[in-house]
Amino acid sequence: MQRRIFARGWFVFLILAGLWSGCAPKRLAPLVAGEQPFVQGDELRAPTLLNVGLAQGRQNLLVSVNGPCLVLDSQSRKKLFRLEQQGGQLQFSRQGDFVVWLHGSVRGKQAGIVLQPVDPDYRLTHDDKDYRGDFLIIPSPKTNGLTLVNQVDMESYLKGVVPWEIGRHGQEELAALAAQAVAARTYTVSHLGSRKSLGFDVYASVMDQVYKGSRHEDPLCNQAIAETHGLVLKSNGRLVDAYYSACCGGSSSRVEKVWPRKGESYLVDHPDSPGSGKTAFCSESKYFHWVETWSGDRLEEILQETLPAYIDYMIQGDRPAWARPMFSPSGSGADPNQPGRLHDLEILAYTPSGRIAQLMISTEAGTYHVRGDRVRWVLVPPSGQPSILRSARFELEKVRRDGRLTKISARGGGYGHGIGLCQTGALEMARQGYSASKILLHYYPGSVLQRLEAQ
């Protein structure tokens, strides 16, 4: 890592500010000349190529390329075939532990295949999306079918992430786009290897970060990525878990109250405002307030699936200790996988940020204790849209008739888990003139920036 010694002996956070020069586009630059923009410490290295999981368990894959492309054996990197045809297609299927590839009358079978465009400006296409870099096709490690992996450099990957995570905006939101780029880069580096058993580093979905390749890149997002090139967040010498969500609803939350994992000094309960009693930065979001309503019968129907799924999820790994008690049977022989009739719902505890800490759901089978953010997966909206409840920051209203629940409403605020950066709040902070560094410091207090060294 490039290191510079700042004469004053202290380190400052990178300050990004917009500077106009005539009609030139707004750019990000240190506010004060000579300020040290990097943190000293152990070197961090960016991966040469990131492996992004695009598809798993596919029985067949169809890939096309808009220019000449090499078909390589993934293990030896030996050239098997050169596809010259622009818009040419290759088909892939699985045969035992091998990948079968086909182009016209040309056919082969290998343990894995790499597709490598001859010119890096050419794009590979799959499922109507274009991608920079190479494709790796392997037998899916844990299921039948094939896994498709995009091997791409970090900065190109971010170009397919940032506009889909925070959206496309104007010049006045540039600082928020830069903050999002840093958060997304940090999240990616900190999660390298977490999906190794599946054959890639990160999912191309909300399981990690939404990634849709190169077809709909955004020029301003690309600018923000370029001008924060290689920058990541650290705290206490370690990479930050740079989580983010669409709208925190007025307050971010400490991570250990929402998910079964240890607390972090930079992921804390934090009002999303410039000071006590001030209006939240995200207050103009359409999701700052929302209402979801179920009939008693509809919620009962939903819970027959979501409550057993909750138990299955929480008994894995280190979650049981955090989640206990999960289920208290109503009698001998009661089956948590058969909830039966819904009797009642009651919020037993809130987190300091106003999110559900514990929700009790009483059914014919017994009592379920639903913890933290998983209430969103249990109280699925009646329409199924969105696929989970927008936020765990809500209150319940109940209507009964003859002792039976007939109507349940959740009145809440926010969209997402509410941990770390609030995207709606970050956009408003940028409009109010906050720099990217101040946005990041607001949502990850005590963190500092460091630039990755290329491998």
C-alpha positions in Angstrom: 0.0 0.0 0.0 1.2 3.5 -0.8 2.1 5.2 2.4 2.7 8.9 3.2 3.7 10.3 6.5 1.7 13.4 7.5 3.9 15.9 9.3 1.3 16.7 12.0 1.2 13.0 13.0 -2.6 12.6 12.8 -4.8 11.1 10.2 -7.8 12.6 8.7 -10.7 11.1 6.9 -10.9 11.6 3.2 -13.1 14.6 2.5 -14.9 14.6 -0.8 -16.4 17.8 -2.1 -17.8 19.0 -5.4 -15.9 21.6 -7.3 -17.3 23.4 -10.3 -14.9 24.6 -13.0 -16.9 26.5 -15.6 -19.2 23.9 -17.2 -17.0 20.9 -16.2 -18.8 18.1 -14.4 -18.9 18.1 -10.6 -15.9 16.2 -9.2 -14.9 14.8 -5.8 -11.6 16.1 -4.3 -9.9 16.7 -0.9 -11.4 19.8 0.6 -8.1 21.1 2.0 -4.9 20.7 -0.1 -2.3 18.5 1.6 -4.6 16.7 3.8 -3.7 13.0 4.2 -6.5 11.0 2.6 -5.3 7.5 3.6 -5.1 5.6 6.8 -1.8 4.0 7.7 -1.8 0.4 8.7 -1.6 -3.1 7.4 -1.9 -3.4 3.6 -5.1 -4.4 2.0 -5.1 -5.9 -1.4 -7.9 -5.9 -4.0 -8.6 -9.2 -5.6 -7.4 -9.5 -9.2 -10.7 -10.9 -10.2 -13.9 -11.1 -8.3 -16.1 -14.2 -8.7 -19.8 -13.2 -8.9 -22.4 -16.0 -8.8 -25.0 -15.3 -11.6 -26.8 -18.6 -11.7 -26.9 -21.9 -9.8 -28.5 -25.3 -10.5 -29.3 -24.5 -14.2 -29.9 -27.5 -16.3 -28.9 -25.6 -19.4 -27.1 -22.3 -20.0 -27.0 -20.2 -23.2 -24.3 -17.6 -23.6 -23.6 -15.3 -26.4 -20.7 -12.8 -27.1 -20.5 -9.7 -29.3 -17.0 -10.4 -30.6 -14.4 -13.2 -30.9 -14.2 -15.3 -27.7 -11.9 -18.1 -26.5 -13.3 -21.3 -24.9 -10.7 -22.5 -22.3 -10.4 -25.4 -20.0 -10.9 -23.9 -16.5 -8.1 -25.9 -14.9 -5.3 -25.9 -17.5 -6.4 -22.7 -19.2 -5.8 -24.6 -22.5 -7.6 -23.2 -25.5 -10.2 -25.5 -26.7 -12.0 -23.4 -29.4 -12.1 -19.8 -30.7 -15.5 -18.5 -31.5 -15.2 -15.9 -34.2 -18.8 -15.1 -34.9 -20.2 -11.8 -33.5 -23.3 -12.7 -31.6 -22.3 -16.3 -31.6 -23.9 -18.6 -29.0 -22.6 -21.5 -26.9 -24.8 -24.0 -25.1 -23.9 -25.7 -21.8 -25.3 -28.7 -20.0 -24.1 -31.0 -17.3 -23.1 -34.6 -17.6 -22.1 -36.2 -14.3 -19.2 -34.1 -13.0 -18.5 -32.5 -16.3 -19.6 -29.5 -18.3 -20.7 -30.2 -21.9 -20.3 -27.3 -24.3 -21.7 -27.0 -27.8 -21.4 -24.5 -30.7 -22.9 -25.7 -33.9 -21.2 -29.1 -34.7 -18.3 -28.4 -32.3 -18.7 -30.1 -28.9 -16.5 -30.7 -25.9 -16.6 -31.9 -22.3 -14.5 -30.5 -19.4 -14.6 -30.3 -15.6 -15.1 -26.5 -16.1 -15.1 -24.0 -18.9 -13.9 -20.4 -19.1 -15.2 -18.0 -21.8 -12.7 -15.2 -22.4 -13.5 -12.4 -24.9 -10.4 -11.7 -27.1 -10.9 -8.0 -26.5 -11.9 -6.8 -23.0 -14.3 -4.3 -24.6 -16.4 -7.3 -25.9 -19.3 -8.4 -23.7 -20.7 -11.8 -22.7 -24.5 -12.0 -22.5 -26.7 -14.2 -20.4 -30.4 -13.9 -19.5 -30.6 -10.6 -21.5 -27.8 -9.0 -19.4 -24.3 -8.0 -20.7 -21.2 -8.5 -18.6 -17.6 -7.3 -18.6 -14.9 -9.9 -17.9 -15.0 -13.7 -18.3 -17.5 -16.4 -17.6 -16.7 -19.5 -15.6 -19.1 -22.5 -16.0 -18.8 -25.3 -13.5 -21.0 -28.1 -12.1 -23.0 -26.7 -9.2 -21.2 -27.9 -6.1 -24.2 -28.5 -3.9 -27.0 -29.3 -6.3 -27.7 -30.6 -9.8 -27.1 -28.4 -12.9 -24.5 -25.7 -13.6 -23.2 -22.6 -11.9 -22.4 -19.6 -13.9 -19.8 -17.2 -12.5 -18.7 -13.8 -13.8 -15.0 -13.2 -13.2 -14.6 -9.5 -13.2 -12.4 -6.8 -11.7 -13.7 -5.0 -8.6 -14.3 -1.6 -10.1 -16.1 -3.0 -13.1 -18.3 -5.1 -10.8 -19.3 -1.9 -8.8 -20.5 -0.3 -12.1 -23.1 -3.0 -12.2 -24.0 -2.6 -8.5 -24.1 1.0 -7.5 -27.0 2.2 -9.8 -29.1 -0.8 -8.9 -28.6 -0.4 -5.1 -29.0 3.4 -4.7 -30.5 4.3 -8.0 -29.7 6.9 -10.7 -29.6 10.5 -9.6 -28.2 13.9 -10.5 -25.1 15.9 -9.8 -26.4 17.2 -6.4 -26.5 13.6 -5.2 -22.9 12.7 -6.3 -21.6 12.6 -2.8 -24.2 9.9 -1.9 -23.2 7.9 -4.9 -19.6 8.1 -3.8 -20.5 7.0 -0.3 -22.5 4.1 -1.8 -19.5 3.1 -3.9 -17.2 3.0 -0.9 -19.8 1.0 1.1 -20.4 -1.5 -1.7 -16.7 -2.0 -2.3 -16.1 -2.5 1.5 -18.9 -5.0 1.7 -17.5 -6.9 -1.2 -13.9 -7.1 0.1 -15.1 -8.1 3.6 -17.2 -10.9 2.2 -14.6 -12.5 -0.1 -14.6 -16.2 0.4 -17.9 -16.3 2.3 -19.5 -18.3 -0.6 -16.4 -20.3 -1.5 -18.3 -23.6 -1.0 -20.7 -22.5 -3.8 -17.9 -21.7 -6.3 -17.9 -17.9 -6.1 -17.4 -14.9 -3.8 -20.7 -13.1 -3.8 -24.2 -13.6 -5.1 -25.5 -11.2 -7.8 -28.7 -10.7 -5.9 -30.0 -9.3 -2.6 -28.3 -12.2 -0.9 -25.3 -9.9 -1.2 -25.6 -7.0 -3.6 -27.8 -6.6 -6.7 -25.5 -6.8 -9.8 -26.8 -6.6 -13.3 -23.7 -6.3 -15.4 -22.8 -3.6 -17.9 -25.9 -2.9 -20.1 -27.4 -0.2 -17.9 -24.4 1.4 -16.3 -24.9 5.0 -15.1 -22.3 7.6 -16.1 -22.6 9.5 -12.8 -22.4 6.3 -10.8 -19.3 5.4 -12.8 -17.8 8.7 -12.0 -18.4 8.2 -8.3 -16.8 4.8 -8.5 -13.7 6.1 -10.4 -13.2 9.0 -8.0 -13.3 6.7 -4.9 -11.2 4.1 -6.7 -10.0 1.4 -4.3 -11.3 3.1 -1.1 -12.7 1.0 1.7 -13.8 1.6 5.3 -12.0 0.2 8.3 -12.6 0.4 12.1 -10.1 -0.7 14.7 -7.8 -2.1 12.0 -10.5 -4.3 10.4 -12.7 -3.9 7.4 -16.1 -2.5 8.3 -19.2 -4.7 7.8 -20.6 -2.0 5.5 -24.3 -2.9 5.5 -26.8 -0.6 4.1 -30.6 -0.4 3.4 -33.1 1.7 1.5 -34.6 3.7 4.4 -33.9 3.4 8.1 -37.2 5.1 9.1 -35.5 7.7 11.3 -32.9 5.7 13.2 -30.3 3.1 12.3 -29.9 0.1 14.6 -27.1 -1.8 16.3 -26.5 -5.0 14.5 -26.6 -7.4 17.5 -30.2 -6.4 18.2 -31.4 -7.2 14.7 -29.3 -10.2 13.7 -27.6 -13.0 15.6 -24.1 -11.6 15.4 -21.7 -9.7 17.6 -22.0 -6.0 18.0 -19.7 -3.5 16.3 -18.7 0.0 17.5 -19.7 1.5 14.1 -23.1 -0.2 13.8 -25.1 1.4 16.6 -28.4 3.0 17.3 -28.1 6.4 15.6 -30.7 9.0 14.8 -30.7 9.8 11.1 -30.7 13.5 11.6 -28.2 16.4 12.1 -28.9 16.6 15.8 -31.3 15.8 18.6 -34.9 16.8 17.7 -34.0 17.5 14.1 -35.9 16.1 11.1 -34.6 12.8 9.9 -32.6 12.9 6.6 -34.8 10.1 5.2 -38.1 11.7 6.3 -39.2 12.4 2.7 -39.0 8.8 1.6 -42.3 7.3 0.6 -41.5 4.4 2.9 -40.9 6.6 6.0 -44.4 5.7 7.0 -46.4 2.7 5.8 -49.3 0.4 6.7 -49.8 -3.3 6.0 -53.1 -5.0 6.8 -54.1 -8.7 7.0 -57.4 -10.3 7.6 -57.2 -12.9 10.4 -57.7 -15.8 7.9 -55.0 -14.5 5.5 -52.4 -14.1 8.2 -53.2 -17.5 9.6 -52.7 -18.9 6.1 -49.3 -17.2 5.7 -48.1 -18.3 9.1 -48.6 -22.0 8.2 -45.5 -21.6 5.9 -43.5 -18.8 7.5 -43.4 -20.0 11.1 -41.9 -23.4 10.3 -39.5 -21.7 8.0 -38.5 -19.4 10.9 -37.7 -22.4 13.1 -35.7 -24.1 10.3 -33.7 -20.9 9.8 -33.0 -20.3 13.5 -31.8 -23.8 14.4 -28.8 -23.4 12.0 -25.3 -22.5 13.0 -24.9 -20.1 16.0 -28.5 -18.8 15.8 -30.2 -20.9 18.4 -28.4 -19.3 21.4 -29.5 -15.8 20.1 -33.0 -16.9 19.3 -34.0 -19.0 22.3 -36.8 -19.6 23.2 -38.0 -20.2 19.7 -41.1 -22.4 20.4 -43.1 -23.4 23.4 -45.5 -26.2 22.7 -49.1 -26.0 23.9 -49.0 -29.7 24.9 -47.3 -33.0 24.3 -47.1 -33.9 20.7 -47.4 -30.3 19.4 -45.6 -29.9 16.1 -43.9 -26.5 15.4 -44.2 -27.4 11.7 -48.0 -27.4 12.0 -48.9 -24.0 13.6 -52.7 -24.4 13.2 -55.2 -21.7 14.2 -53.8 -18.3 15.0 -54.8 -17.1 18.5 -52.8 -13.9 19.1 -49.8 -11.7 18.3 -48.0 -9.5 20.8 -44.8 -7.4 20.7 -42.9 -8.3 23.8 -39.9 -6.0 23.3 -38.5 -3.3 21.1 -34.9 -2.4 20.3 -33.6 1.1 21.3 -34.1 2.1 17.6 -37.8 1.2 17.7 -37.6 -2.2 15.9 -39.1 -5.4 17.0 -36.8 -7.3 19.4 -39.2 -10.1 20.1 -42.7 -10.9 18.7 -44.8 -13.5 20.3 -47.2 -15.4 18.1 -49.7 -17.8 19.8 -51.2 -20.6 17.7 -53.0 -23.9 18.2 -49.6 -25.7 18.3 -48.0 -23.3 20.8 -46.1 -20.0 21.1 -43.5 -18.9 18.7 -40.9 -16.3 19.8 -39.8 -14.4 16.7 -36.6 -12.4 17.1 -35.2 -9.3 15.4 -35.3 -8.7 11.7 -36.8 -12.2 11.0 -40.2 -10.8 11.8 -40.2 -9.5 8.3 -39.9 -13.0 6.9 -42.7 -14.2 9.1 -45.3 -11.4 8.6 -45.2 -11.5 4.8 -47.5 -8.9 3.2 -50.9 -10.4 2.2 -50.3 -9.5 -1.5 -46.8 -11.1 -1.4 -45.4 -7.7 -2.6 -42.8 -7.0 -1.4 -41.8 -10.5 -0.6 -41.1 -9.7 3.1 -42.4 -6.9 5.4 -40.7 -3.6 4.6 -39.2 -3.1 8.1 -39.2 -4.4 11.6 -39.9 -0.9 12.9 -43.7 -1.1 13.4 -46.6 -1.3 15.9 -49.5 -3.7 15.8 -53.2 -2.9 15.7 -55.6 -5.8 16.2 -59.4 -6.2 15.8 -61.3 -9.1 17.2 -64.8 -10.4 16.8 -66.2 -13.0 19.2 -62.7 -13.5 20.5 -61.1 -14.2 17.2 -58.6 -12.0 15.3 -60.3 -10.6 12.2 -57.9 -7.8 11.3 -54.2 -7.1 12.0 -52.4 -4.0 10.9 -48.7 -3.1 11.1 -48.0 0.6 11.1 -44.4 1.1 10.5 -41.6 3.1 9.0 -38.5 2.4 6.9 -37.5 -0.2 4.3 -34.9 -2.8 5.0 -32.9 -3.9 8.1 -31.9 -0.3 9.1 -28.2 -1.2 9.8 -25.4 1.0 8.5 -26.0 3.4 5.7 -29.5 4.7 4.9 -29.6 5.2 1.2 -32.5 7.7 1.3 -30.8 9.6 4.1 -27.5 9.7 2.3 -29.1 11.2 -0.8 -30.7 13.9 1.3 -27.4 14.6 3.0 -25.7 15.0 -0.4 -28.4 17.5 -1.4 -27.8 19.4 1.8 -24.1 19.7 0.9 -22.5 17.0 3.0 -19.4 15.4 1.5 -19.2 11.6 0.9 -16.8 11.3 3.9 -19.2 13.0 6.2 -22.0 10.8 5.0 -20.0 7.7 5.7 -18.9 8.9 9.1 -22.5 9.6 9.9 -23.6 6.1 9.2 -20.4 4.2 10.2 -19.2 6.4 13.2 -15.5 6.1 14.0 -14.6 4.5 10.7 -11.7 5.6 8.5 -10.8 5.1 4.8 -8.0 3.1 3.3 -7.1 2.5 -0.3 -6.7 -1.0 -1.6 -3.6 -2.0 -3.3 -4.0 -3.9 -6.6 -2.6 -7.4 -6.5 
